[in-house]
Amino acid sequence: MSKIKILLIDDDSNDRLLIIRHLKREFQDVEITQIINESEFYSALEKENFNCVITDYVFYWSDGLSILRTIKKLDPNMPVIMFTGTGDEEVAVKAMKTELDDYIIKKPKHFQRLAVSVKKTLERYEEKKRLKEIEIEKKQAFDQLRKNLEAFSILIDEIRNPLTIILGLAEFCKEDCAKTITKNVIFIEEAIRKIDDRYLESIITWNLLQK
């Protein structure tokens, strides 16, 4: 990840300064947007794409749970960390049920912990994103394999049909010619059978991989 864009929602200027100081120690390239009122909050969400949100719990215009619900409604994959000194265990439980990523009590010794939490949370989300991309790529590969196997099955049938006709016509040929034709057709049929067996093995393997 290159530049990290963080949305910081806290109406205490001193706390914001401390948070920013610790974040800049942890991250070399970080851009922090500070929010202190409702209009700034919605404006920021409309204009920017953030990597993470850090929010206090109590504001004069809202509360951390409402902020959390709004963000998760707009972007379920947005990491949100609540850093507050006014919440309690009940708030923490409600927040976690709304998919809060971390809940940290706002104490002087915990400012560094907040920075570390942001780092770990972003790493976790990057890993989830990478696994999702791998899953999509795997599905696309499976879909392509299925299409190839279906096309191959059709091709095998198209080869077998004229062979049946050739065998039928061989009955009207001279004996030596008929034997040669029949021998060659049987040879081709045997080759097709082996290919068909491989096709069935591929189908079985594909079905097992899908589970």
C-alpha positions in Angstrom: 0.0 0.0 0.0 1.4 3.4 -0.9 -0.3 6.5 0.6 -2.7 5.7 3.4 -5.7 8.0 3.7 -7.3 8.1 7.1 -10.5 9.8 8.2 -10.2 11.1 11.8 -13.5 12.0 13.5 -12.8 13.7 16.9 -13.9 17.1 18.1 -11.1 17.4 20.7 -8.2 19.3 19.0 -5.6 18.1 21.5 -6.6 14.4 21.0 -6.5 14.9 17.2 -2.9 16.3 17.4 -1.8 13.4 19.6 -3.4 10.8 17.2 -1.9 12.4 14.2 1.6 12.5 15.8 1.5 8.8 16.6 0.1 7.9 13.1 2.8 9.8 11.4 5.4 8.0 13.4 3.9 4.6 12.3 3.3 5.5 8.7 5.8 7.2 6.4 3.1 8.3 3.9 -0.2 9.1 5.5 -2.9 11.7 4.7 -5.3 12.4 7.5 -8.6 14.2 7.1 -9.9 15.7 10.3 -13.6 15.9 10.9 -15.2 18.0 13.7 -18.8 18.4 12.5 -21.6 16.6 10.5 -21.3 18.6 7.3 -17.6 17.8 7.1 -18.2 14.1 7.7 -20.7 13.7 4.9 -18.7 15.9 2.5 -15.6 13.8 3.1 -17.4 10.6 2.5 -18.7 11.9 -0.8 -15.4 13.3 -2.1 -12.8 10.8 -0.8 -12.0 7.1 -0.6 -10.3 6.4 2.7 -8.3 3.3 3.8 -9.5 3.6 7.4 -11.7 5.6 9.8 -10.8 6.5 13.4 -13.7 7.8 15.4 -14.5 9.0 18.9 -17.8 8.0 20.5 -19.4 11.1 21.8 -19.9 14.3 19.6 -22.2 17.2 20.0 -23.7 16.3 16.7 -23.7 12.5 16.7 -22.2 9.4 18.3 -19.7 6.8 17.3 -22.3 4.0 16.7 -24.2 6.2 14.3 -21.0 7.1 12.5 -20.1 3.4 12.3 -23.5 2.4 10.9 -23.3 5.2 8.3 -19.9 4.1 7.1 -20.7 0.4 7.0 -23.8 1.1 5.1 -21.9 3.1 2.5 -18.9 0.7 2.4 -19.1 -2.6 4.4 -15.4 -3.2 3.8 -14.2 0.1 5.3 -12.1 -0.5 8.4 -13.4 1.5 11.4 -11.6 1.8 14.8 -13.3 3.5 17.8 -10.9 5.4 20.0 -12.8 6.9 23.0 -12.8 7.6 26.6 -16.5 8.0 27.0 -17.8 4.7 25.9 -18.4 1.6 28.0 -18.6 -2.2 27.6 -22.2 -2.0 26.3 -21.1 0.4 23.6 -18.1 -1.8 22.7 -20.3 -4.9 22.3 -22.9 -3.0 20.2 -20.0 -1.6 18.0 -18.4 -5.0 17.5 -21.8 -6.4 16.4 -21.9 -3.7 13.8 -18.5 -4.9 12.5 -16.2 -2.4 14.3 -12.6 -3.5 13.8 -11.2 -2.4 17.1 -12.3 -0.6 20.3 -9.6 1.2 22.2 -9.9 3.2 25.4 -8.6 6.7 25.0 -5.7 6.9 27.4 -2.3 8.5 27.0 -0.5 5.1 26.9 -3.0 3.9 24.3 -2.2 6.4 21.5 0.7 4.2 20.3 -1.6 1.2 20.5 -4.0 3.0 18.2 -1.3 3.5 15.6 -0.4 -0.2 15.8 -4.1 -1.2 15.5 -4.5 0.8 12.4 -1.5 -0.9 10.8 -2.7 -4.4 11.7 -6.2 -3.6 10.6 -5.1 -2.4 7.2 -2.9 -5.4 6.8 -5.8 -7.7 7.6 -8.0 -5.9 5.1 -5.3 -6.1 2.4 -5.1 -9.8 3.0 -8.9 -10.2 2.8 -8.8 -8.2 -0.5 -6.0 -10.4 -1.9 -7.8 -13.6 -1.0 -11.0 -12.3 -2.6 -9.1 -11.5 -5.8 -7.6 -15.0 -5.8 -11.1 -16.4 -5.3 -12.4 -14.4 -8.3 -9.5 -15.5 -10.4 -10.0 -19.1 -9.4 -13.7 -18.9 -10.3 -12.9 -17.4 -13.7 -10.4 -20.2 -14.3 -13.0 -22.8 -13.4 -15.6 -21.2 -15.6 -13.2 -21.2 -18.5 -12.2 -24.8 -17.8 -15.9 -25.8 -17.8 -16.5 -24.1 -21.1 -13.4 -25.8 -22.6 -14.6 -29.2 -21.4 -18.1 -28.7 -22.8 -16.6 -27.6 -26.2 -14.4 -30.7 -26.1 -17.3 -33.0 -25.5 -19.2 -31.5 -28.5 -16.0 -32.0 -30.6 -15.7 -35.6 -29.6 -19.4 -36.3 -30.7 -18.8 -34.5 -34.0 -15.8 -36.8 -34.7 -17.7 -40.0 -33.7 -20.7 -39.3 -35.9 -18.8 -39.4 -39.3 -16.9 -42.5 -38.1 -20.2 -44.4 -37.7 -21.2 -43.3 -41.3 -17.8 -44.5 -42.6 -18.2 -47.9 -41.0 -21.6 -48.2 -42.6 -20.2 -47.3 -46.0 -17.4 -49.8 -45.6 -19.9 -52.6 -46.0 -20.3 -51.7 -49.6 -16.6 -51.8 -50.4 -14.5 -54.7 -51.4 -13.4 -57.0 -48.6 -9.8 -55.9 -48.4 -10.8 -52.2 -48.5 -13.5 -52.8 -45.9 -11.1 -54.4 -43.6 -8.6 -51.5 -43.9 -11.3 -48.9 -43.3 -12.7 -50.9 -40.3 -9.2 -51.3 -38.9 -8.5 -47.6 -39.2 -11.8 -46.6 -37.8 -11.3 -48.9 -34.8 -7.9 -47.4 -34.3 -9.3 -43.8 -34.3 -12.2 -44.9 -32.0 -9.7 -46.3 -29.5 -7.8 -43.1 -29.6 -11.0 -41.1 -29.0 -12.0 -43.4 -26.2 -8.7 -42.7 -24.4 -9.2 -39.0 -24.9 -12.8 -39.3 -23.7 -11.5 -41.1 -20.5 -9.2 -38.1 -19.9 -12.2 -35.8 -20.5 -14.2 -37.7 -17.8 -11.3 -37.5 -15.4 -11.1 -33.8 -16.0 -14.8 -33.4 -15.3 -14.5 -35.4 -12.0 -11.5 -33.3 -11.0 -13.3 -30.1 -11.9 -16.3 -31.1 -9.8 -14.0 -31.9 -6.8 -12.3 -28.5 -7.1 -15.6 -26.8 -7.1 -16.5 -28.2 -3.6 
